[in-house]
Structures are given as structure tokens and as C-alpha cells.
Amino acid sequence: MIGRQRTGPGDGPSGGGPVGPSAPRRPTDDRAAALIDAVRIRLAEAGAAPTAGSVAAALRAARPPLGGDDVLDAVRVLRSELVGAGPLDGLLREPEVTDVLVNGPDEVWVDRGAGLCRAPEVRFTDAEAVRRLAHRLATAAGRRLDDARPWVDARLPDGTRLHAVLPPIAAGCTHISLRICRTRPFTLDELVAGGALAPVGAGLLAAVLRARLSLLISGGTGTGKTTLLAALLGLVGPDERIVLAEDSAELRPDHPHVVRLQSRPPNQEGLGELTLKDLVRQALRMRPDRVVVGEVRGEEVVDLLSALNTGHEGGCGTVHANTAADVPARLEALGSQAGLDRLSLHSQLRAALDVVIHLVRDQRTGRRRVAELHMLVGDERGLAVTVPAVTFTARGDTLPGPGWERLRSRCAERGVELPDLAVAPVSVPAEAGEVAVAGAAEPGPRPVPTLESESESAEVAR
């Protein structure tokens, strides 16, 4: 059973909980506790899964003093406590929410696209309720979470990314981090409309994709690297085969031919682990036109660079780095984990990688945007370094850098002419009438993480 929300001033007529058009009304705490206990016991005795129909049947058997509408509301609330996200359901249904963080029973934070803010109306009964929710979400993701393995990083069935840490690793209380996955990827035009990308930048990135230049998207945590990569992969020709290798399935490009490979942690006996390095090797044997690594974070960098050096052009990936200039040093550190010496790594890097696209996030406003395009070149020591080709300022200016001519010549070698920075580029195709901000969720209600999805109304009506 999950923690229940407390009532308080300003709550709706059905009791405590998040208010808003998407949040169901809640019974008072005492009545909710009794109903949840009764329904949970009846489901356990019957050995039934907590579907909408079984919850409704158990609720009717408990004979609560509720009217028709109240029964529907009670079923929704009970299912959220049994298989949903409990007190977090209301936040997860809000279309603009991108992240939900739980630091304690009464300390819930939410990001609606403009930075984190407190959500004081959402709370759990106690620290144990937070721990139970973390356990149940981890189970829904098919991962282990216990004292022997007190953390989990996984993907829920609806695509939401889950990270949870148990005490004593987390001081005081279990910490839960949920990052909402957008069901439909952004287009470049939507990123332009949201201020994440300059208009001329959309044309430049589309040209880089057409020229099949190999690229890495760099930036800090939460800068929108995966969002941009998914948008770019949507521009890949429909006749090309994209093979993705990821730790957790975050990338959902709008493309007709995508093969997804996902890593797997070891089981309780320490066996069965599949790493990104394993996945990259398998991806190369699957006749890919584009090899994509969701995030380069370990020894797989060696296999990726080897692939890009052996005819697999147009490969993509993301990497954590503070600046575009730090990317070679970051990859050097990762390559050293695989035993690759410095000069060998840099020589492969210069031959394999063409472009680094760097993103930043304004800490004051939460705005995420593409800041720079860099080209990789070799210095006098034979090491790979980056030089800025294009800089996109916060004011919207687009400035060519010392690597601009190299970028133009590399694209021209592939038969692609870059747009002039002084004129507006040709518009990138997008669906008419759709405008959104990078990192925000699409309009409309979002399904809350559950163990199954089915029509509640049809089941309850029976």
C-alpha cells in the first residue's frame, strides 16, 4: 500500500491531494485508509490483479457509503495507491511537468519547464510510504531495489525514467527522481519556436544530418541532449536503418526503421549483465546505416570510434561535458577505462568524429538551448581539439567561428551546401500548428506509471 495524502485547507470536496483539472477527487484520509485496506485484503484473498474491474468489484463488496460518481473517484484513487504513483499521480498527469523529485514525505519538487519549485500540496504520510512507492515502481520496471542493492535506475512501462535511492545511502528518507518521457519527439521547428534553437541553426543541423557527418551532442545534466538527438534522428531518411544502444530506452525518434537495444544489470547472482559495450558490438552486426549510442559513458567509446572509422558514417551519441572544448578530454578519460592509450584514442577521435553540438541550460530561467557547433581538428601534438564553427548567443545572434569554413567544406564534400548565416534557412518540415518548448511535455493528459493500461470506465461500468 502506498502513502496517502493528508487533507488541508483549500482541498477539494473529496479530501486532500493535488488540485487541478487532471487530479481526481480524494476521500478523507480515514475513509481512504479503510477502503484501501479492505480492497487490498479482498484482492489478496482472491489472488486478483488490481485492474479497474477487480478494484471496482472489491470496492462494491466493501459496501462503502458512496454514490455513483464517488465510486468512480474512489476506484481511480485506490488504483493510484495500489498500482499508480500514489500522491504523485496528479503531478504526473500535468502536461507541462518534466521532472518530479521526492526528498521526503512532505518535500516534493516539480519542474514545469522553468526550473524546480516546491509542491507543498503533495505529501506522503511518512518516510515508509515513500520507500514503498520506490519499491513498487522498481518492481514495475523489472528491477531490484532492496538493502543489498539500494539504488535503481530504470525505465517504467510508460517511458518515465525512474531513479531511487534507499537509506542509508540516502540520508533520512528514500529519494525518488522521475523524469517524464515525451511520447512524441520534438521537431526542429518546435525547438526553434520554443527558443531552444536559432532558426538558422535548424537548417545547419539538418544539413549536417544530410551530409552524414558523425556527431556528439554534449552538455550538462538536463540540458536537453536526448531531446535534440531524437529530433535530429527524425530527419534521417526513411530508407536508412537506425540501431540504438542505450542503458535505458529514452530515445524515441519519429522514424520508420529503428532497432532498439537496451543494457541489462546483473541478477542477484551477479550474472547476466549486458553492457553498452556489448550492445555496440552487436549493433555493428545488424547492418546499421546509423549507429547511435544514447549516452557515451564508459568503455563503449572504443567500439563506437572503431565503428565510425570503418565505414559507419553518420553515427550519433550524447556525452556529458561542461563545454564543447572539454569533449576530447572527456572521451580520453573514458577510453583510458578500456586500456586505450592517449595518442591512439586521439588519433581515432580525429578520424571518426566531425561535429560537437553543445547545449546549455540557464540556471535562472531553466531555458535550454543549443549554444555552439564545434569541429574536431588535430593540434601540433597530434591530439584532438575542438574549434567553434558557429556560436548561438542568448540574444539570438548566430556568429561564425574559425571552424566555419571547415564545416562548410566537409559538408560540400558530401554534396550538401550549408545555408548562408546571413539569410534565413529553408524551413525544416514539421507538422502544422504544433509549437512547444524544448523539454516541456506535449499537451493533453499523460498516462501515469502503472503495471498495466486498460480502460477504467468500461470496467467500472460493468
C-alpha atoms as one frame of an Amber mdcrd trajectory, in Angstrom:
protein
   0.000   0.000   0.000   1.230   3.471  -0.868   1.265   6.537   1.353  -1.857
   8.660   1.312  -2.130  12.425   1.114  -3.243  14.478   4.059  -6.167  16.831
   3.901  -5.697  20.519   4.369  -7.204  23.937   3.751  -8.226  24.554   0.190
  -8.588  20.886  -0.733 -11.467  19.812  -2.905 -14.697  18.345  -1.555 -13.287
  14.835  -1.792 -10.379  15.465   0.553  -6.637  16.118   0.406  -4.495  15.856
  -2.699  -3.319  17.803  -5.749  -5.926  20.120  -7.134  -6.451  20.816 -10.813
  -8.442  19.566 -13.773  -6.423  16.360 -14.065  -6.382  15.380 -10.365  -9.195
  13.096  -9.135 -11.089  13.984  -6.003  -9.936  12.075  -2.912 -11.874  10.674
   0.046 -10.871  11.825   3.510  -7.845  10.097   4.974  -9.701   7.881   7.446
 -12.208   6.658   4.880  -9.488   6.227   2.242  -7.367   4.188   4.664 -10.254
   1.880   5.474 -11.211   1.441   1.818  -7.636   0.779   0.686  -7.108  -1.800
   3.414 -10.408  -3.527   2.615  -9.770  -3.579  -1.136  -6.164  -4.739  -0.722
  -7.227  -7.632   1.538 -10.022  -8.715  -0.834  -7.692  -8.614  -3.846  -5.075
 -10.632  -1.962  -7.665 -13.226  -0.885  -8.953 -13.539  -4.449  -5.469 -13.523
  -5.978  -6.663 -10.885  -8.468  -4.519  -8.258 -10.162  -5.502  -4.676  -9.240
  -7.211  -3.822 -12.527 -10.010  -1.269 -12.741 -12.610  -4.040 -12.824 -11.207
  -6.016  -9.877 -10.776  -2.878  -7.773 -14.355  -1.817  -8.557 -15.657  -5.282
  -7.611 -13.707  -5.304  -4.341 -14.929  -1.793  -3.600 -18.566  -2.773  -4.141
 -18.064  -5.806  -1.899 -16.813  -3.499   0.848 -20.165  -1.637   0.603 -18.835
   1.912   1.078 -21.434   4.665   1.590 -20.653   6.284  -1.781 -22.739   7.483
  -4.708 -22.088   6.682  -8.379 -19.606   9.490  -9.072 -17.896   8.927  -5.734
 -17.384   5.258  -6.609 -15.621   6.197  -9.850 -13.435   8.685  -7.999 -12.690
   6.116  -5.297 -11.683   3.498  -7.887  -9.231   5.919  -9.502  -7.767   6.852
  -6.121  -7.497   3.251  -4.977  -5.774   2.158  -8.173  -3.299   5.056  -7.876
  -2.477   3.826  -4.384  -2.232   0.177  -5.480  -0.576   0.343  -8.929  -0.100
   4.022  -9.759   2.204   6.653  -8.346   0.055   7.428  -5.302   0.271  11.072
  -4.225   2.381  11.871  -7.308  -0.417  10.942  -9.749  -1.733  14.497 -10.000
   1.684  15.954 -10.846   2.491  13.248 -13.376  -0.761  13.961 -15.206   0.077
  17.641 -15.700   1.181  18.048 -19.348   3.876  20.647 -18.631   5.690  18.668
 -15.915   9.125  17.319 -16.919  10.573  16.159 -13.562   9.171  15.135 -10.171
  11.573  14.745  -7.233  10.768  13.349  -3.780  13.197  14.187  -0.974  10.913
  13.271   1.911   7.293  12.713   2.930   6.453  16.415   2.773   9.216  17.572
   0.412   8.187  17.107  -3.211   9.669  19.218  -6.007   8.457  19.630  -9.574
   9.880  21.126 -12.775   7.328  22.514 -15.215   9.948  23.666 -17.708  11.140
  26.743 -15.797  13.217  25.189 -13.035  12.392  23.339  -9.821   9.749  24.585
  -7.401   8.210  23.119  -4.274   4.862  21.301  -4.482   3.577  21.764  -0.912
   0.132  20.366  -1.733   1.611  16.906  -2.393   2.813  14.815   0.517   3.139
  11.280   1.833   2.055  10.048   5.260   5.581   9.102   6.322   9.033   8.025
   5.125   7.931   4.392   4.903   5.261   5.369   2.360   7.962   6.893   0.145
  10.022   3.706   0.421   7.035   1.536  -0.516   6.380   3.639  -3.614  10.024
   3.329  -4.668   9.865  -0.457  -4.223   6.681  -0.766  -6.270   7.915   1.436
  -9.109  11.169  -0.521  -9.262   9.170  -3.752  -9.463   7.075  -2.293 -12.277
  10.321  -1.547 -14.140  11.539  -5.110 -13.595  14.460  -4.040 -11.418  15.685
  -4.957  -7.962  15.613  -2.445  -5.082  16.493  -3.599  -1.573  19.125  -3.251
   1.143  21.582  -5.318  -0.890  21.143  -3.055  -3.927  19.856   0.258  -2.513
  19.535   2.162  -5.784  17.801   1.704  -9.107  17.997   3.478 -12.472  15.313
   2.142 -14.787  12.569   2.888 -17.276   8.904   2.443 -16.298   6.455   0.856
 -18.763   5.119   4.263 -19.857   8.641   5.563 -20.588   9.145   7.570 -17.387
  12.718   7.378 -16.128  12.982   6.248 -12.515  15.878   6.724 -10.141  15.531
   5.847  -6.477  17.992   5.569  -3.581  17.224   3.925  -0.235  18.672   4.769
   3.194  21.344   4.634   4.474  22.767   5.708   1.098  20.128   8.441   1.087
  20.228  10.225   4.410  16.948  10.268   6.267  14.467   9.142   3.628  14.190
   7.345   0.316  14.781   9.705  -2.630  12.797   9.276  -5.841  13.511  11.058
  -9.124  11.076  10.758 -12.036  11.841  12.226 -15.456   8.867  12.282 -17.787
   9.376  10.924 -21.289   7.545  12.740 -24.043   5.506  10.295 -26.107   6.189
  12.189 -29.357   9.629  13.676 -30.072  10.072  17.350 -30.835  10.749  18.521
 -34.355  13.449  21.102 -35.069  10.758  23.660 -35.878   9.247  23.122 -32.433
  12.656  23.612 -30.837  13.037  26.843 -32.794   9.586  28.017 -31.696  10.469
  27.220 -28.083  13.698  29.235 -28.192  15.996  26.206 -27.850  17.473  26.616
 -31.314  18.107  29.610 -33.579  16.212  29.486 -36.906  19.433  29.304 -38.906
  20.619  26.541 -36.563  17.788  24.260 -37.683  18.999  24.486 -41.259  22.605
  23.877 -40.221  21.777  20.772 -38.177  19.550  19.378 -40.923  22.405  19.856
 -43.397  24.862  18.099 -41.059  22.472  15.106 -40.901  22.100  15.004 -44.692
  25.888  15.136 -45.090  26.166  12.099 -42.778  28.748  13.761 -40.534  29.410
  11.921 -37.276  28.409  13.988 -34.268  28.221  14.045 -30.500  25.782  16.186
 -28.514  27.393  17.459 -25.321  26.078  19.309 -22.316  25.333  19.021 -18.635
  22.543  17.076 -16.971  19.084  18.210 -18.034  20.220  20.412 -20.918  18.114
  18.539 -23.494  20.720  16.314 -25.167  18.334  13.395 -25.657  15.556  15.726
 -26.829  17.768  17.210 -29.543  19.182  13.829 -30.607  15.675  12.394 -31.040
  14.684  15.413 -33.134  17.749  15.016 -35.351  17.193  11.291 -35.851  13.718
  12.134 -37.101  15.393  13.858 -40.069  17.248  10.708 -41.138  15.995   9.351
 -44.456  13.238   6.723 -44.176  15.324   4.277 -46.218  18.060   4.217 -43.526
  18.215   1.734 -40.637  18.926   3.241 -37.209  20.279   0.965 -34.456  20.138
   2.465 -30.943  22.206   1.245 -27.978  21.113   2.673 -24.617  21.314   1.994
 -20.913  17.612   2.801 -20.651  15.288   3.286 -23.612  14.960   7.070 -23.712
  15.283   7.813 -27.424  12.041   7.608 -29.381  12.780   9.151 -32.776   9.974
   9.654 -35.268  11.431   7.264 -37.836  10.003   4.167 -39.537  13.057   1.872
 -39.134  14.536   1.931 -35.631  16.085  -1.024 -33.763  16.443  -0.528 -30.003
  18.988  -2.340 -27.836  18.931  -1.858 -24.059  21.538  -2.833 -21.493  20.736
  -5.072 -18.522  22.152  -5.109 -14.987  23.329  -8.364 -13.378  20.844 -10.531
 -11.493  21.024 -11.387  -7.796  23.770 -13.924  -8.509  25.795 -11.297 -10.371
  25.176 -12.948 -13.749  23.502 -11.908 -16.986  24.837  -8.365 -17.258  24.766
  -6.773 -20.718  26.755  -3.551 -21.015  26.676  -0.773 -23.581  29.973  -2.108
 -24.886  28.231  -5.426 -25.626  25.339  -3.633 -27.316  27.579  -1.515 -29.556
  29.358  -4.655 -30.764  26.034  -6.317 -31.546  24.734  -3.185 -33.251  27.608
  -3.294 -35.738  26.484  -6.758 -36.866  22.897  -5.674 -37.518  23.509  -3.900
 -40.834  23.066  -0.367 -39.429  23.044   2.763 -41.563  23.325   4.864 -38.397
  24.814   3.588 -35.130  23.543   5.638 -32.196  24.720   5.423 -28.579  22.246
   7.090 -26.254  24.972   8.221 -23.877  28.702   7.528 -24.157  29.796   6.929
 -20.577  32.321   4.070 -20.500  34.390   1.559 -22.428  31.897   1.518 -25.319
  33.590   4.692 -26.612  36.366   2.490 -28.080  33.942   0.319 -30.063  31.977
   3.363 -31.209  35.078   5.146 -32.502  36.235   1.949 -34.193  32.851   1.651
 -35.906  32.938   5.253 -37.121  36.414   4.599 -38.504  35.308   1.551 -40.503
  32.649   2.940 -42.796  29.736   3.552 -40.398  29.259   7.231 -41.238  26.693
   9.465 -39.624  26.884   7.914 -36.162  25.478   9.907 -33.238  25.511   9.970
 -29.469  25.489  12.163 -26.389  28.130  12.792 -23.759  28.251  14.756 -20.519
  30.668  17.680 -20.724  30.749  21.201 -19.328  31.859  22.728 -22.639  32.381
  21.542 -26.203  36.129  22.057 -25.722  36.055  19.507 -22.874  34.688  16.693
 -25.058  38.103  15.325 -26.223  39.343  15.201 -22.617  36.101  13.521 -21.523
  36.411  10.854 -24.226  40.089  10.391 -23.371  39.140   9.617 -19.778  36.515
   7.111 -20.928  38.942   5.488 -23.356  41.503   5.026 -20.616  38.995   2.790
 -18.791  39.241   0.403 -21.753  43.038   0.490 -21.705  43.420   2.677 -24.809
  46.441   4.953 -24.622  46.110   8.674 -25.154  47.587   9.037 -28.645  45.640
   6.061 -30.009  42.370   7.448 -28.664  43.004  10.907 -30.097  44.052   9.582
 -33.489  40.821   7.575 -33.718  38.824  10.525 -32.454  40.174  12.883 -35.122
  39.332  10.408 -37.864  35.936   9.329 -36.518  34.157  12.411 -35.166  33.265
  15.507 -37.140  30.942  17.752 -35.121  30.219  18.505 -31.466  26.901  20.207
 -30.707  26.887  21.770 -27.247  23.804  22.635 -25.193  23.494  24.787 -22.086
  20.764  25.475 -19.551  20.177  28.855 -17.925  20.084  28.223 -14.180  17.902
  31.288 -13.557  15.172  30.672 -16.122  15.592  26.943 -16.794  15.768  27.622
 -20.528  17.692  25.044 -22.555  19.293  25.930 -25.862  21.913  24.956 -28.424
  24.933  27.170 -27.729  27.695  26.062 -30.143  28.741  23.847 -33.026  32.396
  22.767 -32.890  34.613  20.945 -35.387  37.318  18.499 -34.346  40.871  19.167
 -35.554  44.357  17.997 -34.587  46.904  20.191 -32.819  50.681  20.167 -33.159
  50.957  17.334 -30.616  48.622  15.078 -32.595  45.813  15.470 -30.074  42.191
  16.168 -30.981  40.841  19.591 -30.053  37.636  21.401 -30.929  37.267  24.780
 -32.642  33.980  26.711 -32.702  32.280  26.732 -36.099  29.072  28.522 -35.073
  28.068  30.234 -31.839  24.418  30.906 -30.965  24.197  33.676 -28.390  21.481
  34.011 -25.752  20.237  37.128 -27.584  19.595  35.123 -30.741  22.680  36.097
 -32.753  24.414  33.494 -34.938  28.165  34.054 -35.190  30.573  32.092 -37.425
  33.818  30.942 -35.835  37.229  29.755 -37.011  35.839  26.296 -37.802  33.050
  27.580 -40.077  34.903  27.090 -43.347  35.958  23.594 -42.306  32.308  22.738
 -41.604  31.255  24.117 -44.981  33.949  22.195 -46.820  33.158  18.927 -45.021
  29.502  19.235 -45.985  30.373  20.282 -49.542  32.472  17.118 -49.922  29.258
  15.172 -49.286  27.267  17.257 -51.764  25.468  19.389 -49.153  25.627  23.178
 -49.282  25.221  24.932 -45.947  22.816  27.873 -45.697  24.331  31.326 -45.554
  24.425  32.582 -41.978  23.254  35.979 -43.181  19.918  34.712 -44.548  17.114
  32.609 -43.135  17.406  28.885 -43.914  14.827  26.768 -45.631  12.218  25.694
 -43.080  12.605  22.212 -41.667   9.418  20.169 -42.283   7.147  19.842 -39.265
   3.546  19.117 -38.503   1.427  22.219 -38.941   0.122  24.002 -35.908   2.371
  22.320 -33.327   4.565  24.581 -31.218   6.213  23.604 -27.940   9.115  24.496
 -25.671  12.141  22.217 -25.508  11.999  19.978 -22.511   8.270  20.560 -21.955
   5.671  17.895 -22.329   3.117  17.768 -25.099  -0.437  18.988 -24.445  -3.033
  16.655 -23.078  -3.121  14.217 -20.161  -0.237  11.865 -19.684  -0.647   8.264
 -18.513   0.629   7.707 -15.006   3.125   4.862 -14.399   1.107   1.676 -13.797
   1.639  -2.041 -14.137  -0.972  -2.279 -16.879  -3.074   0.025 -19.035  -6.728
  -0.500 -19.816  -9.977   1.418 -19.953 -11.148   2.119 -16.417 -14.577   3.429
 -17.304 -15.568   0.312 -19.244 -14.518  -1.968 -16.410 -16.159   0.130 -13.695
 -19.367   0.375 -15.716 -19.679  -3.388 -15.530
